[in-house]
Amino acid sequence: MKYFFVKVKSCIRHPLLFLKTFLKTSGSKSDIARWRQRENLKEDWDERTILIASLIPAGSDVLEFGAARLVLREHLEKNCTYQPSDIVDRGDSTIVCDLNSGFPTLPRRYTHTVFSGVLEYISDIGAVVDALSDHTEVIIASYQTIDRLPDYVTRRLHGWINHLSNEQLVALFKQHGFHLSQSHTWHLQTIYVFENAT
């Protein structure tokens, strides 16, 4: 209910942009054309990826959704295995999947699953987390909550299709069997480390 009033304020502040972004990005379809373009894979995000890599111990078996330029692979500790997954093929035996169209068949279980700049684009985060409960021990995910960026139009301009508070996101993961073990800040985003409680 609280965020409803935030959306209303955003609409009043810039009504034309509100209407434009709502019509353009409403719904739950993934923007595959956007992610095919290499120029949309920003090098500015590498710092976030390196921070995430520092949270993964040596010898881990890592699955990354939204692998993009495969930067995480280059910064993992020794003896880690790495499996990329993305909405388009990034090479290196990418598991190609659109998480808004269904969860892929995974070949094995992983110690760590990473979502770096991905959750905001998923229409049903709970379903994805639930599907992962049998496939991973730890989920590391970045997310920009409405606590840190409440403006609805700005979020829509990024192409984001969900808008959760910190409390809501942590509760969602807990509901599907993952408890928060630590968190870190990167700019206006939070890096969450969730551990499988089952």
Secondary structure as a PSIPRED ss2 file (coil, helix, strand):
# PSIPRED VFORMAT (PSIPRED V4.0)

   1 M C   1.000  0.000  0.000
   2 K H   0.000  1.000  0.000
   3 Y H   0.000  1.000  0.000
   4 F H   0.000  1.000  0.000
   5 F H   0.000  1.000  0.000
   6 V H   0.000  1.000  0.000
   7 K H   0.000  1.000  0.000
   8 V H   0.000  1.000  0.000
   9 K H   0.000  1.000  0.000
  10 S H   0.000  1.000  0.000
  11 C H   0.000  1.000  0.000
  12 I H   0.000  1.000  0.000
  13 R H   0.000  1.000  0.000
  14 H C   1.000  0.000  0.000
  15 P H   0.000  1.000  0.000
  16 L H   0.000  1.000  0.000
  17 L H   0.000  1.000  0.000
  18 F H   0.000  1.000  0.000
  19 L H   0.000  1.000  0.000
  20 K H   0.000  1.000  0.000
  21 T H   0.000  1.000  0.000
  22 F H   0.000  1.000  0.000
  23 L H   0.000  1.000  0.000
  24 K H   0.000  1.000  0.000
  25 T H   0.000  1.000  0.000
  26 S C   1.000  0.000  0.000
  27 G C   1.000  0.000  0.000
  28 S C   1.000  0.000  0.000
  29 K C   1.000  0.000  0.000
  30 S C   1.000  0.000  0.000
  31 D C   1.000  0.000  0.000
  32 I H   0.000  1.000  0.000
  33 A H   0.000  1.000  0.000
  34 R H   0.000  1.000  0.000
  35 W H   0.000  1.000  0.000
  36 R H   0.000  1.000  0.000
  37 Q C   1.000  0.000  0.000
  38 R H   0.000  1.000  0.000
  39 E H   0.000  1.000  0.000
  40 N H   0.000  1.000  0.000
  41 L C   1.000  0.000  0.000
  42 K C   1.000  0.000  0.000
  43 E H   0.000  1.000  0.000
  44 D H   0.000  1.000  0.000
  45 W H   0.000  1.000  0.000
  46 D H   0.000  1.000  0.000
  47 E H   0.000  1.000  0.000
  48 R H   0.000  1.000  0.000
  49 T H   0.000  1.000  0.000
  50 I H   0.000  1.000  0.000
  51 L H   0.000  1.000  0.000
  52 I H   0.000  1.000  0.000
  53 A H   0.000  1.000  0.000
  54 S C   1.000  0.000  0.000
  55 L C   1.000  0.000  0.000
  56 I C   1.000  0.000  0.000
  57 P C   1.000  0.000  0.000
  58 A C   1.000  0.000  0.000
  59 G C   1.000  0.000  0.000
  60 S C   1.000  0.000  0.000
  61 D E   0.000  0.000  1.000
  62 V E   0.000  0.000  1.000
  63 L E   0.000  0.000  1.000
  64 E E   0.000  0.000  1.000
  65 F E   0.000  0.000  1.000
  66 G C   1.000  0.000  0.000
  67 A C   1.000  0.000  0.000
  68 A C   1.000  0.000  0.000
  69 R C   1.000  0.000  0.000
  70 L C   1.000  0.000  0.000
  71 V H   0.000  1.000  0.000
  72 L H   0.000  1.000  0.000
  73 R H   0.000  1.000  0.000
  74 E H   0.000  1.000  0.000
  75 H H   0.000  1.000  0.000
  76 L C   1.000  0.000  0.000
  77 E C   1.000  0.000  0.000
  78 K C   1.000  0.000  0.000
  79 N C   1.000  0.000  0.000
  80 C C   1.000  0.000  0.000
  81 T E   0.000  0.000  1.000
  82 Y E   0.000  0.000  1.000
  83 Q E   0.000  0.000  1.000
  84 P E   0.000  0.000  1.000
  85 S E   0.000  0.000  1.000
  86 D E   0.000  0.000  1.000
  87 I C   1.000  0.000  0.000
  88 V C   1.000  0.000  0.000
  89 D C   1.000  0.000  0.000
  90 R C   1.000  0.000  0.000
  91 G C   1.000  0.000  0.000
  92 D C   1.000  0.000  0.000
  93 S C   1.000  0.000  0.000
  94 T C   1.000  0.000  0.000
  95 I E   0.000  0.000  1.000
  96 V E   0.000  0.000  1.000
  97 C C   1.000  0.000  0.000
  98 D C   1.000  0.000  0.000
  99 L C   1.000  0.000  0.000
 100 N C   1.000  0.000  0.000
 101 S C   1.000  0.000  0.000
 102 G C   1.000  0.000  0.000
 103 F C   1.000  0.000  0.000
 104 P C   1.000  0.000  0.000
 105 T C   1.000  0.000  0.000
 106 L C   1.000  0.000  0.000
 107 P C   1.000  0.000  0.000
 108 R C   1.000  0.000  0.000
 109 R C   1.000  0.000  0.000
 110 Y E   0.000  0.000  1.000
 111 T E   0.000  0.000  1.000
 112 H E   0.000  0.000  1.000
 113 T E   0.000  0.000  1.000
 114 V E   0.000  0.000  1.000
 115 F E   0.000  0.000  1.000
 116 S C   1.000  0.000  0.000
 117 G C   1.000  0.000  0.000
 118 V C   1.000  0.000  0.000
 119 L H   0.000  1.000  0.000
 120 E H   0.000  1.000  0.000
 121 Y H   0.000  1.000  0.000
 122 I C   1.000  0.000  0.000
 123 S C   1.000  0.000  0.000
 124 D C   1.000  0.000  0.000
 125 I H   0.000  1.000  0.000
 126 G H   0.000  1.000  0.000
 127 A H   0.000  1.000  0.000
 128 V H   0.000  1.000  0.000
 129 V H   0.000  1.000  0.000
 130 D H   0.000  1.000  0.000
 131 A H   0.000  1.000  0.000
 132 L H   0.000  1.000  0.000
 133 S C   1.000  0.000  0.000
 134 D C   1.000  0.000  0.000
 135 H C   1.000  0.000  0.000
 136 T E   0.000  0.000  1.000
 137 E E   0.000  0.000  1.000
 138 V E   0.000  0.000  1.000
 139 I E   0.000  0.000  1.000
 140 I E   0.000  0.000  1.000
 141 A E   0.000  0.000  1.000
 142 S E   0.000  0.000  1.000
 143 Y E   0.000  0.000  1.000
 144 Q C   1.000  0.000  0.000
 145 T C   1.000  0.000  0.000
 146 I C   1.000  0.000  0.000
 147 D C   1.000  0.000  0.000
 148 R C   1.000  0.000  0.000
 149 L C   1.000  0.000  0.000
 150 P C   1.000  0.000  0.000
 151 D C   1.000  0.000  0.000
 152 Y H   0.000  1.000  0.000
 153 V H   0.000  1.000  0.000
 154 T H   0.000  1.000  0.000
 155 R H   0.000  1.000  0.000
 156 R H   0.000  1.000  0.000
 157 L H   0.000  1.000  0.000
 158 H C   1.000  0.000  0.000
 159 G C   1.000  0.000  0.000
 160 W C   1.000  0.000  0.000
 161 I C   1.000  0.000  0.000
 162 N C   1.000  0.000  0.000
 163 H C   1.000  0.000  0.000
 164 L C   1.000  0.000  0.000
 165 S C   1.000  0.000  0.000
 166 N H   0.000  1.000  0.000
 167 E H   0.000  1.000  0.000
 168 Q H   0.000  1.000  0.000
 169 L H   0.000  1.000  0.000
 170 V H   0.000  1.000  0.000
 171 A H   0.000  1.000  0.000
 172 L H   0.000  1.000  0.000
 173 F H   0.000  1.000  0.000
 174 K H   0.000  1.000  0.000
 175 Q H   0.000  1.000  0.000
 176 H C   1.000  0.000  0.000
 177 G C   1.000  0.000  0.000
 178 F E   0.000  0.000  1.000
 179 H E   0.000  0.000  1.000
 180 L E   0.000  0.000  1.000
 181 S E   0.000  0.000  1.000
 182 Q E   0.000  0.000  1.000
 183 S E   0.000  0.000  1.000
 184 H E   0.000  0.000  1.000
 185 T E   0.000  0.000  1.000
 186 W E   0.000  0.000  1.000
 187 H C   1.000  0.000  0.000
 188 L C   1.000  0.000  0.000
 189 Q E   0.000  0.000  1.000
 190 T E   0.000  0.000  1.000
 191 I E   0.000  0.000  1.000
 192 Y E   0.000  0.000  1.000
 193 V E   0.000  0.000  1.000
 194 F E   0.000  0.000  1.000
 195 E E   0.000  0.000  1.000
 196 N E   0.000  0.000  1.000
 197 A C   1.000  0.000  0.000
 198 T C   1.000  0.000  0.000
